[in-house]
């Protein structure tokens, strides 16, 4: 979402970065962050929105938290979007356990396994960047 062209990205100071950090960027859509299961109706609404071009950025980013909570119908609706979605749309399916997703969905995704960062490493990263989170 960074507006900056070239150099280290994200810049964290342009309008796009500030909106993304503030959770108000119109081209970043979060689904499933309310703790409830992701329904087929939510995926269908997401699919309808995905075909509307981005407002400000070059891409639209859809973050599906707890993607493993989608039932089979919701996952099949998501599968169609993953297969035929617009080129400018990016879908991040976040799951604590990828096994909760259908194999057909997982086969159309690039899997990235993340592990928690040790607290000392996080503190060092923050100290180097002079960021204060208290």
N, C-alpha and C positions, 0 to 999 in steps of 0.2 A: 504494500500500500504506500510505500515511500515514494514521494514526489521527486526525490533527488535522482539525478542521472549521473552515474559514475561514482567512484569513490566507495567508501565503506557503507554498506547498506545493512540495516536501516540506519538513517541518520539520527532518528529520535528527536528531531527538531522541526521538521517541516509539518505542514498542516495534516497531511495524510498520516504521518507517524503519531502526531498528537491525538488525532481522532481515534486511531486504532488503540493507542494506549488508554484512552479515556472510555473506550467501549462504545463510541458513538459514530464509528465510520459506517456510512450507508451501504458499503459494499462488503461488509463482514456480517454474516448472518450466523447466529448461534442457535442450535436446536438441541434439546435434551439437557440443558443446563438447569432445569427446574427440579431435577431429581425424579421426574416421572418417566415412564416408558415412552419411547418415541413411537407415535402411532402412524398408521398408514395415511391418515388424513394430513399429518404434519409433513410427511414425505411428499405427498401429492402437492401440497401448498409450496413446498420447497422447489419441486419440479416446475411448477408454474412460474415461480419467481426466477428460476435459473435462466429462463429464456428471455428475460428482460435484461437488456444490456447494462453494464455497470454504470453507476451514476458519476463517479469521480475517478476511479482508478482504472487501470487496464484490465483488471480481473475482478471477479466476485469470488469471495472465499466463504464457503459454508463449513462451519465447524459443528460436527455432530458428536456431542459429548455423550458418553455411555452408549455408544452405537450398538453394543451387545444387547441393549434392552429392546431393540426393534423385534417385533414378531416376524414370522415368515412372510406375511403379506406386505409388511412395511419394507422388509429387505428386498423382496422381489420388485417392489415399486422403485426402490433405490437402485437396484440392478439395472433397470432400464435407463435410468438417468446416468449411471456410470458408463454405460455402453454408448449412449446416444446424446449425451449432454453437450452443450455448447463448448467450444474450445477455450473461451475466456473464463469458464467456471472451474473452480478448484474445490474438491470435497475432501475434508479431513475427517475421517471416521476414527474417533478416539474410543478405544476399548481397553478395559483392564485385562480382558481375556479375549483374544482374537477367535478362540474356539466357539464363542457365542455367536459368531457370524457365519452365515451359510458359506460353504466352500465356493459357490459360484460368485458370491460377492467378494470374498477374499482374493479370488483368482484375478479379479479386475482391479485390484489395488496393489500399490507398492507398500510392503510392510516395513515399518521402521520400529524396531524394538528399543524402548527407552528404559533406562534404569534410573532410580533416584540418585541425585547428586548428594554426596556426603555433606553435612552441614559446614564443616571446615572449608571445603572447596567453594561452597556458595558464599560464605563469609569473605573468603579471599577475593573472589570475583567482584563482590560488591565493594570491598575496600579499595581495590585497584581502580575502580571506576568512580570512586567517591560518591556512591549512591547511598542514601540513608533511608532505610525502611524501618521505622519504629512505630 
